Amino acid sequence: MEPNLNLSPVDKYIVKPINQFISQSTTGGIVLFVAAVIAIFFANSPWAEAYSSIWHHEIGVSFGDLELKMSLHHWINDGLMAIFFFVVGLELKRELTNGELASPKKAMLPIIAAIGGMVFPALIYAIFNGGTDAAHGWGIPMATDIAFALGVMYLLGNKVPLSLKVFLTALAIVDDLGAVLVIALFYTSDLNLMYLSIGIGLFILLLLCNKLGFKSTIFYAIIGIGGIWLAFLLSGVHATIAAVLAAFAIPANARVNEGYFSFKINELRERFFAIDPKDKQPNLTGEQIHIIEEMRELTKDALPPSQRLEHEMHGFVSFIVMPIFALCNAAIPISIDGGISAVTIGVALGLLVGKVIGVFGLIALIIKLKVVPKPEGMTMRNLLGVGFLASIGFTMSLFVTELAFDVNKHPDFPDQAKLGIIVASLVGGLIGFFILSKTGNTKK
């Protein structure tokens, strides 16, 4: 018989239900959606001006003669979102080292889908805004929000085959990499080569430390945040790029291998149960405590630092970073009194039409031409559903919007783009959910 847990009422009725809620795949998307709704509500309420002023409050940090002073809005987008991009970098590294992107054969389909899902939205946006002052926003509809898209898919449970979930995950991660490259190459301000050189030098230092076997996550955090992030921030390259680079420098191999871990943990387990407490009290003996400490250290050493960080930071990003970002950036005043702008149309159709053409159309074509085999469980119908889920561009699209336009010259463009993002993400998510809910987990 399995032994019962000795749970207190607080653990049983508060802590455990909260942990179960947080651990669900859809929870992050739900929290992000609620934060976006709150932001939109305040942006269209009598308190809109007061709400906006919160995010424009300036905060400064001094380092001797050097002073960094930015609005709260900029601290969130340049600082807090760097943590989001750090986790994106860790996810990408995991997929490239031992995930779906590690094998060229497995990686081909999601990479082609991601490229198509970036190129066609940009082209559609350019059709409506090319040659205008808003042309620089072509990168906005290129992104897919992995949290929202996967959240919608996981709501369907077993109706969606595992292969399709893996395909969408890999697609979204490659899509994130594409967005990072677009930000680095096309949405970077004037460069300060001195600070950029310092940042690159520190990145090379972390890579060398990785090769030499340094495993301390604190060391990588200090150099990554205090060095690379700050240097890139001052260089003119967007600071979130530094977060991705720092993530790639984190070691992906553990101190102890799987075989040694399995052998040693069994040995410690046998030693633990072989001890007969003399006093028969619920407290552990000193030797048992020592064994538990050994188990804890062994478990820590068996986890690669990159995967441990990804796991530990995922909750913080999902429930702190992204909701705060949404509260700050999704505050969109909705008004169509002056008609729907070309920016809104370009972003909305770029996401809704461009993503579907790029993901569904392109993949369906290469499967028909037998360039790559169709994954098991994938049908044309559920591939179409994935195409619509890919049109949920929320977080990354909002982020690129903040970089694409000069608000001093064109203050209306960001809100127009955000309206297109919200509409496309909502419509695409609903259509994708409806299509996938009708397919079932069958081969057709």
HUGI-V183995 format. One record per run of one state. SS is the DSSP state (H for helix, E for strand, C for the rest). FROM is the first residue (numbers start at 1). TO is the last residue. If there is no record, write none. Layout:
ss = [SS & SS]
from = [FROM & FROM]
to = [TO & TO]
This chain:
ss = [C & H & C & H & C & H & C & E & C & E & H & C & H & C & H & C & H & C & H & C & H & C & H & C & H & C & H & C & H & C & H & C & H & C & H & C & H & C & H & C & H & C]
from = [1 & 9 & 24 & 27 & 44 & 48 & 56 & 58 & 64 & 66 & 72 & 99 & 104 & 130 & 135 & 143 & 146 & 156 & 157 & 160 & 162 & 187 & 193 & 213 & 217 & 236 & 239 & 250 & 258 & 275 & 286 & 303 & 305 & 330 & 342 & 369 & 380 & 390 & 394 & 405 & 413 & 440]
to = [8 & 23 & 26 & 43 & 47 & 55 & 57 & 63 & 65 & 71 & 98 & 103 & 129 & 134 & 142 & 145 & 155 & 156 & 159 & 161 & 186 & 192 & 212 & 216 & 235 & 238 & 249 & 257 & 274 & 285 & 302 & 304 & 329 & 341 & 368 & 379 & 389 & 393 & 404 & 412 & 439 & 444]
